[in-house]
Amino acid sequence: MNVDPHATLEPSAWIRRWSHLVPAGARVLDVACGSGRHVRWFAARGARVTGVDRDRAAVEPLRALAEVVVANIENGPWPLAGARFDAVVCTNYLWRPLLPALVAAVDPGGMLLYETFAEGNASVGRPSNPDFLLRHGELLEAARTLRIVGYEDGFLEAPPRFVQRLVATRERTPPDPAWRLPLDPGAGPPAG
């Protein structure tokens, strides 16, 4: 029996596995959130969640839990340009032109948690259109500016599907050396 992974309100096992890295109070973006299984998961853990999806009816019940943005992210501008989040979550969704914006939305110290269908999935079910299946290594390439914490590319049994999954962080950078005050080596220790 081929079960539609979109039809469940149970959070993805990948997201559950890595969500301990997202602290309570974090700003979380759930992209193509649908009925909000990950919106609900992170909101229940004290996160401040923003969900974006084009289906107004699906996201309406989420308004009590999260900020909801209704937008057609495939045929319109990215509605959160310039916004940054402590965690960006995307599952069972691929729109290649959006990948750079999702990576850019990860704040320093923040996480990208991504899982979607990959090449080979046409042999076991839907989606089967190559436009919606990641090519081998494509998710790694999209996140190349981030530090990869976890990555898998392969077949899952229940329901049967080929996926790529990634968790990556944007490392915090040390302060710019140009902002440091020069020390006078001849000045000696500070007076105490």
Secondary structure by P-SEA (a helix, b strand, c coil): ccccccccccccccccccccccccccccccccccccaaaaaaaaaccbbbbbccccccccccccccccccccccccccccccccccbbbbcccccccaaaaaaaaccccbbbbbbbbcccccccccccccccccccaaaaaaaccccccccccccccccccccccbbbbccccccccccccccccccccccc
